């Protein structure tokens, strides 16, 4: 893949099940349950690796593995880890500090099990703010309302809405409800939008089908609070990496050169504190 646009990919997953059996939920998906390493991606300006382990407490080993890889290959450029939301706050804090031993650590996402109304969640968000760590937010439409109160109480925490709010489908009613949901999140200035995962959600890399979702994110969050991610290898179910980047390029063609640079690279560098 070649492009004249610098691209920082803010959502990639490496895994090596041949050596590290940290991904039991992937076993039912043989197309994905194979080694995926930095050399399997086209060259881009940087990778933000987002944890995808599902084996209990494997995230600590994953971060150490990624940090060794970073020393050897230069990738990933940044690491988004995770925690066990069922653990005590004391253990959560210890796990965060352990992951932060990697200079590439930038924050966490929690794939499931986090109760937005729990006192521990508010404590977690305050701790993240104290250390300038990011919370990559998984908030599907059904989750948005429950997250709003704790986000409002966490003005110092930086949130990144992952996968453009996880669209449920392309029907007009689904699109309208999705738009209404992410508009409520976009009202908070401490939330950025990661435009990623659309191939997984919609099953296509067709730029005309992706366009309404991308343009809505840019409209509601603005070009200063959006950036792109590939979600590869997961989004490979819908097409190739090159097809996805071509779609992003086509959809953003009406933007100025400066605004395109923001959403392809500059915003990601700023938010994830990347070199360059």
Secondary structure as the mmCIF struct_conf table of DSSP 4:
data_model
#
loop_
_struct_conf.conf_type_id
_struct_conf.id
_struct_conf.beg_label_comp_id
_struct_conf.beg_label_asym_id
_struct_conf.beg_label_seq_id
_struct_conf.end_label_comp_id
_struct_conf.end_label_asym_id
_struct_conf.end_label_seq_id
BEND BEND1 UNK A 4 UNK A 5
STRN STRN1 UNK A 8 UNK A 12
STRN STRN2 UNK A 15 UNK A 15
TURN_TY1_P TURN_TY1_P1 UNK A 17 UNK A 19
HELX_RH_3T_P HELX_RH_3T_P1 UNK A 24 UNK A 26
TURN_TY1_P TURN_TY1_P2 UNK A 27 UNK A 28
TURN_TY1_P TURN_TY1_P3 UNK A 30 UNK A 32
BEND BEND2 UNK A 33 UNK A 34
STRN STRN3 UNK A 36 UNK A 36
HELX_RH_3T_P HELX_RH_3T_P2 UNK A 38 UNK A 40
BEND BEND3 UNK A 41 UNK A 41
BEND BEND4 UNK A 45 UNK A 45
STRN STRN4 UNK A 46 UNK A 50
BEND BEND5 UNK A 55 UNK A 55
TURN_TY1_P TURN_TY1_P4 UNK A 56 UNK A 57
HELX_RH_AL_P HELX_RH_AL_P1 UNK A 58 UNK A 73
BEND BEND6 UNK A 74 UNK A 74
BEND BEND7 UNK A 77 UNK A 77
STRN STRN5 UNK A 78 UNK A 81
TURN_TY1_P TURN_TY1_P5 UNK A 85 UNK A 86
BEND BEND8 UNK A 87 UNK A 87
HELX_RH_AL_P HELX_RH_AL_P2 UNK A 89 UNK A 99
TURN_TY1_P TURN_TY1_P6 UNK A 100 UNK A 101
BEND BEND9 UNK A 102 UNK A 102
TURN_TY1_P TURN_TY1_P7 UNK A 103 UNK A 104
STRN STRN6 UNK A 105 UNK A 109
BEND BEND10 UNK A 112 UNK A 112
TURN_TY1_P TURN_TY1_P8 UNK A 116 UNK A 117
BEND BEND11 UNK A 118 UNK A 118
HELX_RH_AL_P HELX_RH_AL_P3 UNK A 119 UNK A 131
TURN_TY1_P TURN_TY1_P9 UNK A 132 UNK A 132
STRN STRN7 UNK A 134 UNK A 137
HELX_RH_AL_P HELX_RH_AL_P4 UNK A 141 UNK A 152
TURN_TY1_P TURN_TY1_P10 UNK A 153 UNK A 153
TURN_TY1_P TURN_TY1_P11 UNK A 155 UNK A 156
BEND BEND12 UNK A 157 UNK A 157
STRN STRN8 UNK A 158 UNK A 161
HELX_RH_3T_P HELX_RH_3T_P3 UNK A 162 UNK A 165
BEND BEND13 UNK A 170 UNK A 171
HELX_RH_AL_P HELX_RH_AL_P5 UNK A 172 UNK A 186
TURN_TY1_P TURN_TY1_P12 UNK A 187 UNK A 187
BEND BEND14 UNK A 188 UNK A 188
TURN_TY1_P TURN_TY1_P13 UNK A 189 UNK A 190
STRN STRN9 UNK A 191 UNK A 195
HELX_RH_AL_P HELX_RH_AL_P6 UNK A 198 UNK A 202
BEND BEND15 UNK A 203 UNK A 203
HELX_RH_AL_P HELX_RH_AL_P7 UNK A 207 UNK A 221
TURN_TY1_P TURN_TY1_P14 UNK A 223 UNK A 224
BEND BEND16 UNK A 225 UNK A 225
STRN STRN10 UNK A 226 UNK A 228
STRN STRN11 UNK A 232 UNK A 232
TURN_TY1_P TURN_TY1_P15 UNK A 233 UNK A 233
HELX_RH_3T_P HELX_RH_3T_P4 UNK A 234 UNK A 237
BEND BEND17 UNK A 238 UNK A 238
HELX_RH_AL_P HELX_RH_AL_P8 UNK A 241 UNK A 251
TURN_TY1_P TURN_TY1_P16 UNK A 252 UNK A 254
BEND BEND18 UNK A 255 UNK A 255
HELX_RH_AL_P HELX_RH_AL_P9 UNK A 257 UNK A 261
HELX_RH_PI_P HELX_RH_PI_P1 UNK A 262 UNK A 266
HELX_RH_AL_P HELX_RH_AL_P10 UNK A 267 UNK A 271
TURN_TY1_P TURN_TY1_P17 UNK A 272 UNK A 273
#
